[in-house]
Amino acid sequence: MTSPTAYLCWVCNIEETQRILLEICSGCGNLYHLNPYNSVPGRDCGDAWIDDDEMVLQVFCKTCMDEARSADAAEWVSRGARQGFPLATPPAGTAAAAAAAAEQRASAPQSTPPTPRPVDSPPPIRPRATPKRRFHRVD
C-alpha cells in the first residue's frame, strides 16, 4: 500500500494529506490551509470572501493579506502626510513602517499642520445663506 500524497501549507509549513483542506491563494498561487466547514474545527491560514466589485470568491493566504495590509497602511500614512494630516504609522519593524517614515520625512509640510478634531466630535456645521426648506417644489 502506498502512502497518500502529502501537501505542504505555504504559511505554517505543516503537511496535509487531505487536499480539500487546502486552497490555492489568489495572490501568490501557493497552497494554504482553509477549512471549508463551519461545523468542524480546523486550521485556517488565510481567508476567503466574496468581492463586492467583481462578485467572485477571493481566497488569500495570511502572508499575502499581511503584505496587502502593510502596503495599504503605508499608502494611508503617506496620503495623510501629503495632505497635512499626520496619521499613525504602521507597526515598527515592517517594511511599510520604514517606507512610511521615509515618505513623511520627504514630504513633511513646512508649516504646522492643522489640529485634527477629536474622533468623537461631529463635523462642523456650515452656516447657510438661505433658510432650509422642508419640502422642495416640483413644477
Rosetta blueprint (number, residue, H / E / L):
1 M L
2 T L
3 S L
4 P L
5 T L
6 A L
7 Y E
8 L E
9 C L
10 W L
11 V L
12 C L
13 N L
14 I L
15 E E
16 E E
17 T L
18 Q L
19 R H
20 I H
21 L H
22 L E
23 E E
24 I E
25 C L
26 S L
27 G L
28 C L
29 G L
30 N L
31 L E
32 Y E
33 H E
34 L L
35 N L
36 P L
37 Y L
38 N L
39 S L
40 V L
41 P L
42 G L
43 R L
44 D L
45 C L
46 G E
47 D E
48 A E
49 W E
50 I E
51 D L
52 D L
53 D L
54 E L
55 M L
56 V L
57 L E
58 Q E
59 V E
60 F E
61 C E
62 K H
63 T H
64 C H
65 M H
66 D H
67 E H
68 A H
69 R H
70 S H
71 A H
72 D H
73 A H
74 A H
75 E H
76 W H
77 V H
78 S H
79 R H
80 G H
81 A H
82 R H
83 Q L
84 G L
85 F L
86 P L
87 L L
88 A L
89 T L
90 P L
91 P L
92 A L
93 G L
94 T L
95 A H
96 A H
97 A H
98 A H
99 A H
100 A H
101 A H
102 A H
103 E H
104 Q H
105 R H
106 A H
107 S L
108 A L
109 P L
110 Q L
111 S L
112 T L
113 P L
114 P L
115 T L
116 P L
117 R L
118 P L
119 V L
120 D L
121 S L
122 P L
123 P L
124 P L
125 I L
126 R L
127 P L
128 R L
129 A L
130 T L
131 P L
132 K L
133 R L
134 R L
135 F L
136 H L
137 R L
138 V L
139 D L
